Amino acid sequence: SDKESSPEGNKGLSLEAFHDWKPEENAFGDTFRNYEDSKRQEVVQRTYYTMHQKQTVEFGEKTREQWLKFNKGEFTIMEMIDVLDNLVDDSDPDNDLPNSIHDFQTAERIRAQWPDHDWFHLVGLLHDIGKVLAL
């Protein structure tokens, strides 16, 4: 089980804990990761199409040049999470909530299921921070 020791003897999570886990519905009553006929199908499809069209070496080099100067300011983690309220992830067919809400929901769901893994709660909270680059 997920609360047993891993093969290395460390107390922690193992991939086996997730092997057969799949939620049946999201908060909106849709099946998770519905990329076929979700309520957000058009925007999700357009987003992935655009991302794939732009994913070139030239775009990657230009993006690295833009962001790796680290000249955009200094922010706390909470400031960055608050900034995520200005973003709805158009690649997600399941969720049209602001990402800050999604991040807290993710962290809380993880905490409820794995209360002894505080590092995992933090990862759940922070997993979308990089999306501020899309703003």
N, C-alpha and C positions, 0 to 999 in steps of 0.2 A: 504494500500500500504506500501512498505518498508520505505517510508519517513514519515509515520504517526506515532503517538505515539503508543507504545506497550500497552498491557492491563494493565501493572503496571503504566502507565502514563509517563514512561521514553521515551524520544525521542531516538529512536534507531531502529535497525533491528528486524524483527520478522520472525519466520519460515514460516509464511504465504506468505511472499515475495518470497520464493523459491519453494513453493509447486508445481507449474506447470511449473517452469522454467527448460528447458532442451535444450541445444544448439543442433542444427541439425548436424553440422559438425565442426571438429577441423580445425586448420590451414592447414592441409594436405589434406583436403577434405574427411576425414574418419569420420564415426560417432563416438562420444565419447564413451569411455569405451567398445570398441569392443574387447571382449575377445574370439571371435570365429574364425575370419579369418583376423586379422589385418596383416599389413606388418611386424610387430614385433612379430607375434604369437609364433614362436618357442622359442625365447629368453624369452618372458614373461612366457610362460608355464613352461619352465625349471626353471626359477627363483622362481615361486610359488611352484613348486614341491620341490625344494631344501629347501625353507624356511619352508615348512610344515614338511619335513623330519627331519630338525634340531630343530624344536620347541619342545624341551624336557626340563624337569626340570633341568637336568644336564647342558644342553647348556645354559639355563637361568642363572643358578648359576655361571657358568664360565664367562659368559658375564658380569654379575654384578660385579664380582671380577675384571675383566679386566678394566672396564670403571669407576667404582665408586671410584677409587683411586684419580681421578682428578689430575693425574700427567703427562698429555699429553702436557701441556703448557697453556699459556694464550693468547687469541686471541680476537681481536675486532670483532664485528658483520660483518663488511665489509671484514675482513680477512677470516672469515668463509664462507661468500658468495662467495668470490673469490676461495676458496678451492673447492667449489661445481662445478667449471668448469672442475674438474678432474673426475666428476661422471655423468654418464647417468643412469637414473633410469630404470633398466631392468624389473621392475614390471609394468611399464606404457605402455599400448599398443598404446597410442595416441601420444607419444612424445619421440623423441630421441635426443632432444636438451640437452645441459648441464643444470643442475638444476639451476645455477645462472640466466640464461636467463629465464627459466620458472618462477622463483621466481619474477623477475622484471615484467614479463608479467602479472603474477597473480595480483601483487600489482597495476599495472596500470589499468587493467580491473576493479578491485574493485573500484579504485579511480574514474574512469570514470562514473561508475554506482552509486556510493554512495560517492560523494565528501565531504559530511559533517562528515563522519565517519573516522577520521584520524587513530584511533586505528585499524580499520579494514584493512586499507592500510598496516599498519605495520605487522599485522598478516599474510596478504598475502605474504609479503616479507619474513617473517621469517619461514613460515610453513614447509619448508624442511630442516632447519638447522641441525636437528638430523641425516640427511642422511650422514653427514660426518663420522659417526661411521661405515659406510660401506666401507670406504676407507682403 
